[in-house]
Amino acid sequence: MAKTTPNRRVKRKDRILDAAEALFAKHGFDGVSMRMVADRAKVDLALASYHFGSKRGLFDAVLLRRAEVLNKTRLEALEKCQADAGEDGPSVEDIIDAFLKPLLAHGYQEDEGWLHYFELIAQINNSPEWGGQLMTKYFDPLVRRFMDALKKALPDAEAENIYWSYHFLSGALTLTFAHTGRIDQLSDGVAKSEDMVSAYERMVPFVAAGFRQLCVPKDRENT
């Protein structure tokens, strides 16, 4: 009997992750079974269990796989905008751009796997059961780096307003990830929910203006 090569094992493992990602994005955690994942990946159920143990183990692996890539890309973008800005530090627009561009305008929108992942993240971020737990685990350490940068860019802001502003940004991003198609219907096709680059181009100035509106004291707006 021919031995299974390491590369073949990796490919099968990736197929399982890809299948699970697509299914979790469509049906949510509770609507997916390990059998469904194995059937979609065209592998034995025992192999899926061998690699990931349980459905929760598989779910965590799906989240971690791309979270590591995103966190690395976003941290690099933040560090670059900070280095380019020099002593004065980056503007609010620069920081928001570093936060959003890796997600919405980095080429990921052309990859079906990434689209499934973003749809899954939209579900999780909007879920009372999963949102606080999983978003905190996988993304909050990096988000705190961005919060620190925004506090420096808005030194007179009350901390509460910084965090509410981020909360509103997170909500806008979640709706963009969800690809509900509502904007397509509302605009009669003028705007398309899958056009994440157009969303990115508009979200940066929109969000930056919102941060300033809440975070810049009224007596300093024109100084």
C-alpha positions in Angstrom: 0.0 0.0 0.0 1.3 3.4 -0.9 2.1 5.7 2.0 0.2 9.0 2.3 2.8 11.8 1.9 2.9 14.8 4.3 1.8 17.1 1.4 -1.2 14.9 0.8 -2.1 15.1 4.4 -1.8 18.9 4.4 -4.0 19.1 1.3 -6.7 17.0 2.9 -6.5 19.1 6.1 -6.9 22.2 4.1 -9.9 20.7 2.3 -11.5 20.0 5.6 -10.9 23.6 6.8 -12.2 25.0 3.5 -15.4 22.8 3.6 -16.0 23.7 7.3 -15.5 27.4 6.6 -18.1 27.4 3.8 -20.6 25.4 5.8 -20.2 27.4 9.0 -20.6 30.6 7.0 -23.9 29.4 5.5 -25.4 27.5 8.4 -23.7 28.7 11.6 -22.0 26.5 14.2 -25.2 24.7 15.3 -26.3 23.9 11.7 -23.2 22.0 10.8 -22.2 18.5 11.6 -18.8 16.8 11.2 -20.4 14.4 8.7 -21.5 17.4 6.6 -17.9 18.7 6.6 -16.4 15.3 5.8 -18.8 14.8 2.9 -18.1 18.3 1.4 -14.4 17.8 1.8 -14.6 14.3 0.3 -12.7 12.7 3.2 -13.5 10.1 5.8 -15.3 11.3 8.9 -12.5 9.7 10.9 -9.9 11.9 9.2 -11.8 15.1 10.1 -12.0 13.9 13.7 -8.4 12.9 13.8 -7.2 16.3 12.7 -9.5 18.5 14.8 -11.0 16.2 17.5 -14.5 17.8 17.7 -16.7 20.3 15.9 -15.6 23.0 18.3 -12.0 22.2 17.6 -12.6 22.5 13.9 -14.5 25.7 14.4 -11.6 27.2 16.3 -9.1 26.0 13.7 -11.2 27.7 10.9 -11.2 31.0 12.8 -7.5 30.9 13.7 -6.2 30.0 10.2 -7.1 33.3 8.6 -7.1 35.4 11.8 -3.3 34.9 12.0 -3.0 36.2 8.4 -5.2 39.2 9.0 -3.6 40.2 12.2 -0.2 40.1 10.7 -1.2 42.1 7.7 -3.1 44.7 9.8 -0.2 45.1 12.3 2.2 45.6 9.4 -0.1 48.3 8.0 -0.4 50.0 11.3 3.4 50.0 12.0 4.1 51.3 8.5 1.6 54.2 8.8 3.2 55.1 12.2 6.7 54.9 10.8 5.8 57.1 7.8 4.1 59.7 10.0 7.2 60.5 12.0 7.1 62.2 15.4 3.6 63.7 14.9 2.1 60.3 14.5 -0.5 59.2 11.9 -3.8 60.9 11.3 -7.1 59.3 12.2 -7.6 58.7 8.5 -4.3 56.9 8.3 -5.1 54.7 11.2 -8.6 53.8 9.9 -7.1 53.1 6.5 -4.5 50.7 8.1 -7.4 49.0 9.9 -9.7 48.6 6.9 -7.6 48.2 3.8 -6.2 44.8 4.7 -9.8 43.5 5.1 -11.6 45.2 2.3 -9.1 46.1 -0.4 -6.2 43.7 -0.2 -7.4 41.2 -2.8 -9.2 39.0 -0.3 -12.5 39.9 -1.9 -11.5 37.9 -5.0 -11.0 34.7 -3.0 -14.1 32.6 -2.3 -12.5 31.2 0.9 -11.9 34.7 2.3 -15.5 35.7 1.4 -16.8 32.7 3.4 -14.5 33.7 6.3 -15.7 37.3 6.3 -19.4 36.1 6.3 -18.5 33.8 9.2 -16.9 36.7 11.1 -20.0 38.8 10.5 -22.1 36.1 12.1 -19.8 35.8 15.1 -19.4 39.5 15.7 -23.2 39.8 15.7 -23.8 36.8 18.0 -24.4 37.2 21.8 -23.2 33.7 22.2 -19.9 33.9 20.3 -19.1 37.6 19.7 -17.6 38.6 23.0 -15.8 35.3 23.5 -14.3 34.6 20.1 -13.7 38.2 18.8 -12.0 38.9 22.0 -9.8 35.8 21.7 -8.7 36.2 18.1 -8.8 39.9 17.4 -8.9 42.1 20.5 -5.1 42.1 21.2 -4.5 43.7 17.8 -7.6 46.0 18.0 -6.1 47.4 21.3 -3.0 48.4 19.3 -5.3 50.4 17.0 -7.1 51.9 20.0 -3.8 53.1 21.4 -2.9 54.7 18.1 -6.3 56.5 17.9 -5.9 57.8 21.5 -2.7 59.4 20.5 -4.2 60.8 17.3 -7.1 62.2 19.4 -5.4 63.2 22.7 -8.3 65.3 24.0 -11.0 62.6 23.4 -12.8 60.9 26.2 -12.0 57.2 26.3 -15.7 56.3 26.2 -16.1 58.2 22.9 -13.1 56.4 21.4 -14.6 53.0 22.2 -18.1 53.9 21.1 -16.7 55.1 17.8 -14.9 51.8 17.3 -18.1 50.0 18.2 -19.9 51.8 15.4 -17.0 51.0 13.0 -17.2 47.3 13.9 -20.9 47.3 13.2 -20.4 48.9 9.7 -17.7 46.4 9.0 -19.9 43.5 10.1 -22.7 44.6 7.8 -20.3 44.9 4.9 -18.9 41.4 5.5 -22.4 40.0 5.6 -23.2 40.7 1.9 -26.9 40.7 2.6 -27.7 42.3 -0.8 -29.9 45.0 0.8 -27.9 47.9 -0.5 -28.2 46.4 -4.0 -32.0 46.4 -3.7 -32.2 49.8 -2.0 -30.0 51.5 -4.6 -31.5 49.6 -7.6 -28.1 48.2 -8.3 -26.1 51.4 -8.1 -24.2 50.1 -5.1 -23.4 46.4 -4.8 -22.8 44.6 -1.5 -20.0 42.4 -2.9 -18.0 45.5 -4.0 -15.8 45.7 -0.9 -13.3 48.0 -2.5 -16.0 50.7 -3.0 -17.1 50.1 0.6 -13.5 50.6 1.8 -13.0 53.8 -0.2 -16.1 55.4 1.4 -15.8 53.9 4.9 -12.4 55.4 5.7 -13.5 59.1 5.4 -17.0 58.3 6.8 -15.6 56.6 9.9 -12.8 59.2 10.4 -15.4 61.9 10.4 -17.4 60.1 12.9 -14.5 59.7 15.2 -13.7 63.4 15.0 -17.4 64.4 15.6 -17.5 62.4 18.8 -13.9 62.7 20.0 -12.8 66.3 19.2 -14.1 68.8 21.9 -16.4 71.4 20.3 -14.2 74.3 21.5 -11.2 72.8 19.6 -12.8 71.9 16.3 -11.5 75.0 14.5 -8.1 75.3 16.3 
